[in-house]
């Protein structure tokens, strides 16, 4: 269950595909519910704070790989 925001369409589609693969009798049914109230505000705030705290560290890790020559963005095999 999620709000009808654009970022959740992919999740809803994947959820439906996985359920259809696990149970073929559910074919042609939507396996995700969209809610229209604001029940997920706390989780969105939590995710936002988590992302703000952890993203810089991951970006630094990726930059380290590029800057130290471990990854070459120009190399077709590494794309």
Beta strands, then each sheet from edge to edge (+ up, - down):
strand 1: 2-3
strand 2: 34-35
sheet 1: 1+ 2+
end
